[in-house]
Amino acid sequence: MPGGVLKGRVWQFPPLVAHRWPLDETSGTTAADVLGDTAGLYQNGVLLGLPGATPATGTSVDLDGVNDR
């Protein structure tokens, strides 16, 4: 092992794609992706514009746990 270098494989990974859906819409059917370009779609009666966890977090959505998406 001259010079402390080992021969081997070089691993290459595709670049990570970042998305973020704050789920803070107050109307409509689209969940905005604030980092990427992949918007979501609210379905089956999601309640929008509800108070967030803290005043600093803005609004939130309510998914009923049955069929809301």
N, CA, C and O of each residue as an XYZ file, in Angstrom:
276
protein
N       0.848     -1.177      0.000
C       0.000      0.000      0.000
C       0.896      1.243      0.000
O       1.056      1.895      1.032
N       1.469      1.563     -1.138
C       2.347      2.726     -1.209
C       1.590      4.036     -0.990
O       0.543      4.268     -1.594
N       2.108      4.847     -0.160
C       1.518      6.161      0.101
C       0.188      6.117      0.834
O      -0.488      7.140      0.939
N      -0.199      4.966      1.336
C      -1.449      4.858      2.076
C      -2.690      4.956      1.215
O      -3.768      5.259      1.725
N      -2.563      4.703     -0.096
C      -3.706      4.798     -0.998
C      -4.184      3.397     -1.344
O      -3.393      2.537     -1.731
N      -5.479      3.178     -1.201
C      -6.063      1.897     -1.555
C      -6.819      2.016     -2.867
O      -7.549      2.982     -3.090
N      -6.641      1.036     -3.724
C      -7.403      1.026     -4.959
C      -8.786      0.476     -4.652
O      -8.939     -0.429     -3.832
N      -9.759      1.013     -5.297
C     -11.116      0.549     -5.057
C     -12.095      1.240     -5.968
O     -11.721      1.794     -7.002
N     -13.328      1.205     -5.586
C     -14.393      1.808     -6.368
C     -14.716      3.205     -5.862
O     -14.588      3.503     -4.674
N     -15.131      4.039     -6.780
C     -15.591      5.378     -6.433
C     -17.115      5.353     -6.500
O     -17.691      5.052     -7.545
N     -17.755      5.667     -5.395
C     -19.210      5.665     -5.348
C     -19.727      7.035     -5.748
O     -19.296      8.054     -5.210
N     -20.636      7.052     -6.679
C     -21.263      8.297     -7.103
C     -22.762      8.176     -6.896
O     -23.381      7.192     -7.302
N     -23.326      9.171     -6.271
C     -24.755      9.185     -6.000
C     -25.391     10.354     -6.731
O     -24.760     11.398     -6.894
N     -26.638     10.192     -7.175
C     -27.312     11.327     -7.800
C     -27.504     12.442     -6.770
O     -27.606     12.166     -5.575
N     -27.552     13.682     -7.219
C     -27.754     14.778     -6.266
C     -29.102     14.637     -5.565
O     -30.090     14.201     -6.157
N     -29.114     15.011     -4.310
C     -30.357     14.947     -3.538
C     -31.317     16.013     -4.019
O     -30.917     17.134     -4.335
N     -32.567     15.658     -4.069
C     -33.609     16.610     -4.425
C     -34.347     16.955     -3.144
O     -34.826     16.067     -2.440
N     -34.439     18.221     -2.846
C     -35.088     18.656     -1.610
C     -36.488     19.173     -1.905
O     -36.716     19.890     -2.878
N     -37.406     18.794     -1.050
C     -38.778     19.286     -1.125
C     -39.210     19.676      0.280
O     -38.720     19.133      1.270
N     -40.123     20.612      0.348
C     -40.682     21.006      1.647
C     -42.087     21.532      1.430
O     -42.307     22.497      0.697
N     -43.025     20.881      2.078
C     -44.423     21.277      2.010
C     -44.842     21.756      3.396
O     -45.128     20.925      4.258
N     -44.888     23.063      3.642
C     -45.244     23.562      4.972
C     -46.683     23.232      5.393
O     -46.991     23.240      6.585
N     -47.557     22.944      4.436
C     -48.971     22.664      4.713
C     -49.615     23.826      5.466
O     -50.305     23.638      6.468
N     -49.370     25.028      4.956
C     -49.902     26.225      5.606
C     -50.860     27.016      4.706
O     -51.089     28.205      4.927
N     -51.411     26.351      3.698
C     -52.342     27.033      2.809
C     -53.637     27.351      3.544
O     -54.026     26.642      4.473
N     -54.294     28.413      3.125
C     -55.566     28.794      3.733
C     -56.738     28.548      2.803
O     -57.891     28.638      3.223
N     -56.457     28.237      1.539
C     -57.518     27.925      0.584
C     -56.921     27.179     -0.597
O     -55.703     27.137     -0.769
N     -57.788     26.592     -1.405
C     -57.345     25.899     -2.605
C     -57.147     24.412     -2.392
O     -57.502     23.869     -1.346
N     -56.578     23.758     -3.392
C     -56.351     22.313     -3.329
C     -54.891     21.954     -3.523
O     -54.557     20.772     -3.602
N     -54.009     22.952     -3.602
C     -52.595     22.699     -3.869
C     -51.745     22.947     -2.637
O     -51.861     23.987     -1.988
N     -50.880     21.973     -2.318
C     -49.893     22.128     -1.241
C     -48.583     22.555     -1.900
O     -47.969     21.770     -2.623
N     -48.162     23.770     -1.658
C     -46.979     24.324     -2.315
C     -45.694     23.676     -1.814
O     -45.530     23.434     -0.618
N     -44.795     23.402     -2.741
C     -43.448     22.903     -2.441
C     -42.533     24.122     -2.450
O     -42.233     24.653     -3.519
N     -42.085     24.577     -1.284
C     -41.321     25.821     -1.213
C     -39.845     25.654     -1.576
O     -39.149     26.656     -1.741
N     -39.345     24.424     -1.705
C     -37.951     24.213     -2.095
C     -37.814     23.636     -3.495
O     -36.804     23.869     -4.159
N     -38.780     22.910     -3.941
C     -38.701     22.272     -5.244
C     -39.846     22.708     -6.128
O     -40.421     23.782     -5.956
N     -40.162     21.851     -7.077
C     -41.242     22.181     -8.003
C     -42.284     21.060     -8.083
O     -42.894     20.841     -9.129
N     -42.476     20.356     -6.964
C     -43.433     19.261     -6.934
C     -44.553     19.597     -5.946
O     -44.471     19.265     -4.763
N     -45.583     20.249     -6.439
C     -46.708     20.616     -5.593
C     -47.524     19.380     -5.240
O     -47.578     18.416     -6.002
N     -48.155     19.425     -4.080
C     -49.046     18.352     -3.662
C     -50.491     18.721     -3.943
O     -50.786     19.851     -4.331
N     -51.382     17.775     -3.748
C     -52.799     17.989     -3.995
C     -53.593     17.557     -2.773
O     -53.518     16.403     -2.350
N     -54.351     18.486     -2.210
C     -55.237     18.134     -1.098
C     -56.469     17.443     -1.658
O     -57.044     17.890     -2.650
N     -56.876     16.341     -1.013
C     -58.042     15.597     -1.475
C     -58.924     15.170     -0.306
O     -58.447     14.962      0.809
N     -60.210     15.046     -0.584
C     -61.201     14.457      0.324
C     -61.505     15.289      1.555
O     -61.708     14.731      2.633
N     -61.540     16.593      1.427
C     -62.022     17.432      2.518
C     -61.013     17.849      3.558
O     -61.371     18.010      4.725
N     -59.762     18.030      3.176
C     -58.750     18.530      4.111
C     -59.167     19.927      4.576
O     -59.538     20.771      3.761
N     -59.105     20.166      5.889
C     -59.435     21.489      6.434
C     -58.178     22.340      6.416
O     -57.149     21.948      6.964
N     -58.259     23.500      5.788
C     -57.103     24.393      5.630
C     -57.241     25.623      6.513
O     -58.338     25.987      6.937
N     -56.092     26.259      6.780
C     -56.089     27.538      7.477
C     -56.355     27.470      8.963
O     -56.797     28.457      9.549
N     -56.101     26.340      9.588
C     -56.295     26.216     11.030
C     -55.089     26.790     11.767
O     -54.020     26.916     11.171
N     -55.230     27.142     13.052
C     -54.088     27.691     13.782
C     -52.925     26.693     13.823
O     -53.134     25.489     13.968
N     -51.707     27.210     13.693
C     -50.522     26.368     13.781
C     -50.201     26.010     15.224
O     -50.892     26.429     16.153
N     -49.146     25.229     15.393
C     -48.749     24.790     16.737
C     -48.377     25.964     17.637
O     -48.643     25.937     18.838
N     -47.767     26.988     17.062
C     -47.433     28.214     17.794
C     -47.750     29.393     16.883
O     -47.896     29.211     15.675
N     -47.860     30.591     17.433
C     -48.109     31.744     16.569
C     -47.032     31.923     15.489
O     -47.319     32.436     14.407
N     -45.821     31.510     15.774
C     -44.737     31.675     14.809
C     -44.843     30.716     13.626
O     -44.237     30.960     12.582
N     -45.602     29.629     13.771
C     -45.676     28.652     12.689
C     -46.774     28.938     11.683
O     -46.894     28.225     10.687
N     -47.572     29.959     11.916
C     -48.614     30.298     10.958
C     -49.791     29.356     11.031
O     -50.250     29.006     12.118
N     -50.286     28.941      9.865
C     -51.469     28.093      9.826
C     -51.096     26.635      9.585
O     -49.940     26.304      9.319
N     -52.111     25.768      9.686
C     -51.886     24.340      9.492
C     -53.089     23.741      8.768
O     -54.062     24.436      8.476
N     -53.006     22.447      8.484
C     -54.120     21.731      7.876
C     -54.549     20.606      8.813
O     -53.787     20.187      9.686
N     -55.771     20.122      8.624
C     -56.282     19.012      9.419
C     -56.620     17.862      8.476
O     -57.516     17.972      7.639
N     -55.886     16.752      8.624
C     -56.146     15.532      7.868
C     -56.900     14.580      8.786
O     -56.444     14.316      9.899
N     -58.043     14.060      8.348
C     -58.907     13.298      9.248
C     -58.424     11.905      9.623
O     -59.038     11.266     10.478
N     -57.363     11.415      9.028
C     -56.849     10.106      9.366
C     -57.607      8.967      8.721
O     -57.293      7.799      8.954
N     -58.592      9.290      7.921
C     -59.380      8.258      7.253
C     -59.063      8.238      5.761
O     -58.541      7.253      5.238
N     -59.388      9.346      5.083
C     -59.161      9.367      3.644
C     -58.600     10.666      3.114
O     -58.417     10.802      1.904
N     -58.319     11.631      3.983
C     -57.740     12.896      3.516
C     -56.306     12.661      3.053
O     -55.565     11.846      3.604
N     -55.959     13.399      2.033
C     -54.597     13.323      1.508
C     -54.107     14.693      1.172
O     -52.975     14.849      0.713
